[in-house]
Amino acid sequence: ALLGRPSSASEIARFAGLSRREADRVLRDLAAREIAEVSEGKPEWVVVADALGHARPSPAEARRLHRRICSGLLGGRADGGSDGPRLVEAAFHAVLAGDSRAVVRAGIPAARWLRSTFQDRAALDLLRSVHASLPPSRRLVRLAIVLEMADLRAEVGDLEEGIRSLQEVLPSMRDLPPSARLRTVLRLATLHARRGDFP
Protein backbone atom coordinates (compact mmCIF):
# COMPACT_ATOMS: atom_id res chain seq x y z
CA ALA A 1 0.00 0.00 0.00
CA LEU A 2 2.88 2.36 0.72
CA LEU A 3 4.20 2.00 -2.82
CA GLY A 4 0.84 3.20 -4.10
CA ARG A 5 0.93 0.84 -7.09
CA PRO A 6 0.98 -2.88 -7.91
CA SER A 7 4.36 -4.37 -6.99
CA SER A 8 6.17 -7.61 -7.72
CA ALA A 9 7.09 -9.97 -4.90
CA SER A 10 10.80 -9.34 -5.50
CA GLU A 11 10.32 -5.58 -5.26
CA ILE A 12 8.29 -5.94 -2.07
CA ALA A 13 11.00 -8.23 -0.65
CA ARG A 14 13.71 -5.68 -1.44
CA PHE A 15 11.90 -2.74 0.15
CA ALA A 16 10.77 -4.77 3.18
CA GLY A 17 14.23 -6.20 3.80
CA LEU A 18 13.00 -9.79 3.39
CA SER A 19 14.28 -12.71 1.39
CA ARG A 20 12.19 -13.58 -1.67
CA ARG A 21 11.02 -16.76 0.09
CA GLU A 22 9.92 -14.79 3.20
CA ALA A 23 8.13 -12.24 1.03
CA ASP A 24 6.28 -15.00 -0.85
CA ARG A 25 5.17 -16.53 2.46
CA VAL A 26 3.98 -13.18 3.84
CA LEU A 27 2.12 -12.34 0.62
CA ARG A 28 0.40 -15.74 0.58
CA ASP A 29 -0.61 -15.18 4.21
CA LEU A 30 -2.00 -11.73 3.37
CA ALA A 31 -3.87 -13.19 0.41
CA ALA A 32 -5.40 -15.90 2.67
CA ARG A 33 -6.60 -13.12 4.99
CA GLU A 34 -7.95 -11.16 1.95
CA ILE A 35 -5.62 -8.24 2.64
CA ALA A 36 -3.62 -8.56 -0.60
CA GLU A 37 -4.21 -10.15 -3.96
CA VAL A 38 -2.38 -10.73 -7.23
CA SER A 39 -3.21 -8.20 -9.95
CA GLU A 40 -5.31 -9.58 -12.75
CA GLY A 41 -3.09 -10.84 -15.58
CA LYS A 42 0.17 -9.73 -13.93
CA PRO A 43 2.51 -11.24 -11.34
CA GLU A 44 2.09 -8.17 -9.12
CA TRP A 45 0.47 -7.71 -5.73
CA VAL A 46 -1.98 -5.05 -4.57
CA VAL A 47 -3.58 -4.30 -1.21
CA VAL A 48 -7.32 -4.91 -1.14
CA ALA A 49 -8.99 -1.53 -0.63
CA ASP A 50 -11.27 -2.77 2.18
CA ALA A 51 -8.23 -4.00 4.12
CA LEU A 52 -6.34 -0.72 4.20
CA GLY A 53 -7.66 0.20 7.63
CA HIS A 54 -6.32 -3.04 9.13
CA ALA A 55 -2.89 -2.87 7.47
CA ARG A 56 -2.01 0.79 8.14
CA PRO A 57 1.39 1.27 9.86
CA SER A 58 2.07 3.90 12.53
CA PRO A 59 3.17 7.33 11.22
CA ALA A 60 6.76 6.70 12.35
CA GLU A 61 6.84 3.27 10.71
CA ALA A 62 5.29 4.69 7.53
CA ARG A 63 8.03 7.35 7.34
CA ARG A 64 10.71 4.70 7.86
CA LEU A 65 9.22 2.54 5.09
CA HIS A 66 8.90 5.50 2.70
CA ARG A 67 12.57 6.30 3.38
CA ARG A 68 13.54 2.72 2.58
CA ILE A 69 11.44 2.72 -0.62
CA CYS A 70 13.04 6.00 -1.72
CA SER A 71 16.52 4.64 -1.08
CA GLY A 72 15.72 1.46 -3.00
CA LEU A 73 14.39 3.42 -5.97
CA LEU A 74 17.47 5.64 -6.06
CA GLY A 75 19.69 2.58 -5.95
CA GLY A 76 22.22 4.20 -3.62
CA ARG A 77 23.82 6.25 -6.41
CA ALA A 78 24.69 9.91 -5.84
CA ASP A 79 23.14 11.04 -9.12
CA GLY A 80 19.89 9.22 -8.49
CA GLY A 81 20.90 6.60 -11.03
CA SER A 82 17.36 6.00 -12.24
CA ASP A 83 15.09 6.85 -15.11
CA GLY A 84 12.66 9.75 -14.88
CA PRO A 85 9.58 7.93 -13.56
CA ARG A 86 11.64 6.20 -10.87
CA LEU A 87 13.13 9.54 -9.79
CA VAL A 88 9.64 11.03 -9.54
CA GLU A 89 8.47 8.06 -7.48
CA ALA A 90 11.57 8.30 -5.26
CA ALA A 91 10.95 12.02 -4.69
CA PHE A 92 7.31 11.30 -3.78
CA HIS A 93 8.43 8.78 -1.14
CA ALA A 94 11.14 11.16 0.12
CA VAL A 95 8.47 13.83 0.73
CA LEU A 96 6.27 11.32 2.58
CA ALA A 97 9.30 10.19 4.62
CA GLY A 98 10.07 13.78 5.59
CA ASP A 99 13.64 13.21 4.37
CA SER A 100 14.85 16.65 3.24
CA ARG A 101 18.14 15.43 1.78
CA ALA A 102 16.42 12.78 -0.32
CA VAL A 103 13.77 15.29 -1.46
CA VAL A 104 16.55 17.49 -2.84
CA ARG A 105 18.59 14.58 -4.22
CA ALA A 106 15.69 13.01 -6.10
CA GLY A 107 13.49 16.07 -6.54
CA ILE A 108 15.76 18.27 -8.66
CA PRO A 109 16.47 15.69 -11.40
CA ALA A 110 12.88 14.42 -11.18
CA ALA A 111 11.53 17.93 -11.73
CA ARG A 112 13.84 18.37 -14.72
CA TRP A 113 12.53 15.12 -16.19
CA LEU A 114 8.93 16.19 -15.58
CA ARG A 115 9.62 19.50 -17.27
CA SER A 116 11.28 17.78 -20.24
CA THR A 117 8.10 15.73 -20.71
CA PHE A 118 5.87 18.84 -20.48
CA GLN A 119 4.48 17.97 -17.03
CA ASP A 120 5.01 21.54 -15.83
CA ARG A 121 2.47 21.56 -12.99
CA ALA A 122 3.90 18.37 -11.50
CA ALA A 123 7.43 19.80 -11.85
CA LEU A 124 6.33 22.98 -10.09
CA ASP A 125 4.75 21.05 -7.22
CA LEU A 126 7.91 19.00 -6.79
CA LEU A 127 10.16 22.06 -6.88
CA ARG A 128 8.05 23.62 -4.11
CA SER A 129 8.90 20.59 -1.95
CA VAL A 130 12.57 20.86 -2.91
CA HIS A 131 12.65 24.57 -2.02
CA ALA A 132 10.99 23.91 1.33
CA SER A 133 13.55 21.16 2.04
CA LEU A 134 16.65 23.22 1.29
CA PRO A 135 18.33 24.80 4.33
CA PRO A 136 18.65 28.62 4.32
CA SER A 137 22.44 28.25 4.01
CA ARG A 138 22.06 26.84 0.46
CA ARG A 139 21.15 30.28 -0.88
CA LEU A 140 22.40 29.89 -4.45
CA VAL A 141 20.63 26.55 -4.89
CA ARG A 142 17.46 28.02 -3.35
CA LEU A 143 17.71 30.94 -5.80
CA ALA A 144 18.13 28.56 -8.77
CA ILE A 145 14.96 26.76 -7.67
CA VAL A 146 13.06 30.06 -7.31
CA LEU A 147 14.13 31.04 -10.85
CA GLU A 148 13.01 27.72 -12.25
CA MET A 149 9.68 27.92 -10.40
CA ALA A 150 9.11 31.43 -11.79
CA ASP A 151 9.60 30.08 -15.32
CA LEU A 152 7.24 27.19 -14.64
CA ARG A 153 4.60 29.48 -13.19
CA ALA A 154 4.72 31.46 -16.40
CA GLU A 155 4.45 28.24 -18.42
CA VAL A 156 1.33 27.13 -16.55
CA GLY A 157 -0.31 30.55 -16.96
CA ASP A 158 0.48 32.11 -13.58
CA LEU A 159 2.75 34.89 -14.82
CA GLU A 160 1.78 37.24 -11.98
CA GLU A 161 2.90 34.74 -9.33
CA GLY A 162 6.18 34.20 -11.18
CA ILE A 163 6.86 37.94 -11.19
CA ARG A 164 5.85 38.32 -7.53
CA SER A 165 8.14 35.47 -6.41
CA LEU A 166 11.15 37.08 -8.10
CA GLN A 167 10.33 40.52 -6.69
CA GLU A 168 10.23 38.97 -3.21
CA VAL A 169 13.76 37.53 -3.43
CA LEU A 170 15.48 40.65 -4.80
CA PRO A 171 15.82 42.49 -1.44
CA SER A 172 17.52 39.48 0.18
CA MET A 173 20.21 39.17 -2.50
CA ARG A 174 22.58 41.94 -1.45
CA ASP A 175 25.33 39.57 -0.26
CA LEU A 176 25.03 37.11 -3.15
CA PRO A 177 27.42 37.30 -6.12
CA PRO A 178 26.56 40.04 -8.65
CA SER A 179 25.97 37.37 -11.30
CA ALA A 180 23.16 35.85 -9.21
CA ARG A 181 21.43 39.22 -8.82
CA LEU A 182 21.87 39.97 -12.54
CA ARG A 183 20.40 36.58 -13.48
CA THR A 184 17.37 37.27 -11.30
CA VAL A 185 16.84 40.79 -12.68
CA LEU A 186 17.09 39.48 -16.26
CA ARG A 187 14.59 36.70 -15.51
CA LEU A 188 12.23 39.24 -13.95
CA ALA A 189 12.57 41.51 -16.99
CA THR A 190 11.79 38.55 -19.26
CA LEU A 191 8.58 37.81 -17.35
CA HIS A 192 7.57 41.49 -17.43
CA ALA A 193 8.16 41.46 -21.22
CA ARG A 194 5.99 38.38 -21.55
CA ARG A 195 3.27 40.22 -19.68
CA GLY A 196 3.60 43.09 -22.17
CA ASP A 197 4.96 45.67 -19.72
CA PHE A 198 7.61 46.93 -22.17
CA PRO A 199 6.68 48.52 -25.49
C-alpha positions in Angstrom: 0.0 0.0 0.0 2.9 2.4 0.7 4.2 2.0 -2.8 0.8 3.2 -4.1 0.9 0.8 -7.1 1.0 -2.9 -7.9 4.4 -4.4 -7.0 6.2 -7.6 -7.7 7.1 -10.0 -4.9 10.8 -9.3 -5.5 10.3 -5.6 -5.3 8.3 -5.9 -2.1 11.0 -8.2 -0.7 13.7 -5.7 -1.4 11.9 -2.7 0.2 10.8 -4.8 3.2 14.2 -6.2 3.8 13.0 -9.8 3.4 14.3 -12.7 1.4 12.2 -13.6 -1.7 11.0 -16.8 0.1 9.9 -14.8 3.2 8.1 -12.2 1.0 6.3 -15.0 -0.8 5.2 -16.5 2.5 4.0 -13.2 3.8 2.1 -12.3 0.6 0.4 -15.7 0.6 -0.6 -15.2 4.2 -2.0 -11.7 3.4 -3.9 -13.2 0.4 -5.4 -15.9 2.7 -6.6 -13.1 5.0 -7.9 -11.2 2.0 -5.6 -8.2 2.6 -3.6 -8.6 -0.6 -4.2 -10.2 -4.0 -2.4 -10.7 -7.2 -3.2 -8.2 -10.0 -5.3 -9.6 -12.7 -3.1 -10.8 -15.6 0.2 -9.7 -13.9 2.5 -11.2 -11.3 2.1 -8.2 -9.1 0.5 -7.7 -5.7 -2.0 -5.1 -4.6 -3.6 -4.3 -1.2 -7.3 -4.9 -1.1 -9.0 -1.5 -0.6 -11.3 -2.8 2.2 -8.2 -4.0 4.1 -6.3 -0.7 4.2 -7.7 0.2 7.6 -6.3 -3.0 9.1 -2.9 -2.9 7.5 -2.0 0.8 8.1 1.4 1.3 9.9 2.1 3.9 12.5 3.2 7.3 11.2 6.8 6.7 12.4 6.8 3.3 10.7 5.3 4.7 7.5 8.0 7.4 7.3 10.7 4.7 7.9 9.2 2.5 5.1 8.9 5.5 2.7 12.6 6.3 3.4 13.5 2.7 2.6 11.4 2.7 -0.6 13.0 6.0 -1.7 16.5 4.6 -1.1 15.7 1.5 -3.0 14.4 3.4 -6.0 17.5 5.6 -6.1 19.7 2.6 -5.9 22.2 4.2 -3.6 23.8 6.2 -6.4 24.7 9.9 -5.8 23.1 11.0 -9.1 19.9 9.2 -8.5 20.9 6.6 -11.0 17.4 6.0 -12.2 15.1 6.8 -15.1 12.7 9.8 -14.9 9.6 7.9 -13.6 11.6 6.2 -10.9 13.1 9.5 -9.8 9.6 11.0 -9.5 8.5 8.1 -7.5 11.6 8.3 -5.3 11.0 12.0 -4.7 7.3 11.3 -3.8 8.4 8.8 -1.1 11.1 11.2 0.1 8.5 13.8 0.7 6.3 11.3 2.6 9.3 10.2 4.6 10.1 13.8 5.6 13.6 13.2 4.4 14.8 16.7 3.2 18.1 15.4 1.8 16.4 12.8 -0.3 13.8 15.3 -1.5 16.6 17.5 -2.8 18.6 14.6 -4.2 15.7 13.0 -6.1 13.5 16.1 -6.5 15.8 18.3 -8.7 16.5 15.7 -11.4 12.9 14.4 -11.2 11.5 17.9 -11.7 13.8 18.4 -14.7 12.5 15.1 -16.2 8.9 16.2 -15.6 9.6 19.5 -17.3 11.3 17.8 -20.2 8.1 15.7 -20.7 5.9 18.8 -20.5 4.5 18.0 -17.0 5.0 21.5 -15.8 2.5 21.6 -13.0 3.9 18.4 -11.5 7.4 19.8 -11.9 6.3 23.0 -10.1 4.7 21.1 -7.2 7.9 19.0 -6.8 10.2 22.1 -6.9 8.0 23.6 -4.1 8.9 20.6 -2.0 12.6 20.9 -2.9 12.7 24.6 -2.0 11.0 23.9 1.3 13.6 21.2 2.0 16.6 23.2 1.3 18.3 24.8 4.3 18.7 28.6 4.3 22.4 28.3 4.0 22.1 26.8 0.5 21.1 30.3 -0.9 22.4 29.9 -4.5 20.6 26.6 -4.9 17.5 28.0 -3.4 17.7 30.9 -5.8 18.1 28.6 -8.8 15.0 26.8 -7.7 13.1 30.1 -7.3 14.1 31.0 -10.9 13.0 27.7 -12.2 9.7 27.9 -10.4 9.1 31.4 -11.8 9.6 30.1 -15.3 7.2 27.2 -14.6 4.6 29.5 -13.2 4.7 31.5 -16.4 4.4 28.2 -18.4 1.3 27.1 -16.5 -0.3 30.5 -17.0 0.5 32.1 -13.6 2.8 34.9 -14.8 1.8 37.2 -12.0 2.9 34.7 -9.3 6.2 34.2 -11.2 6.9 37.9 -11.2 5.9 38.3 -7.5 8.1 35.5 -6.4 11.2 37.1 -8.1 10.3 40.5 -6.7 10.2 39.0 -3.2 13.8 37.5 -3.4 15.5 40.6 -4.8 15.8 42.5 -1.4 17.5 39.5 0.2 20.2 39.2 -2.5 22.6 41.9 -1.4 25.3 39.6 -0.3 25.0 37.1 -3.2 27.4 37.3 -6.1 26.6 40.0 -8.7 26.0 37.4 -11.3 23.2 35.9 -9.2 21.4 39.2 -8.8 21.9 40.0 -12.5 20.4 36.6 -13.5 17.4 37.3 -11.3 16.8 40.8 -12.7 17.1 39.5 -16.3 14.6 36.7 -15.5 12.2 39.2 -14.0 12.6 41.5 -17.0 11.8 38.5 -19.3 8.6 37.8 -17.4 7.6 41.5 -17.4 8.2 41.5 -21.2 6.0 38.4 -21.6 3.3 40.2 -19.7 3.6 43.1 -22.2 5.0 45.7 -19.7 7.6 46.9 -22.2 6.7 48.5 -25.5 
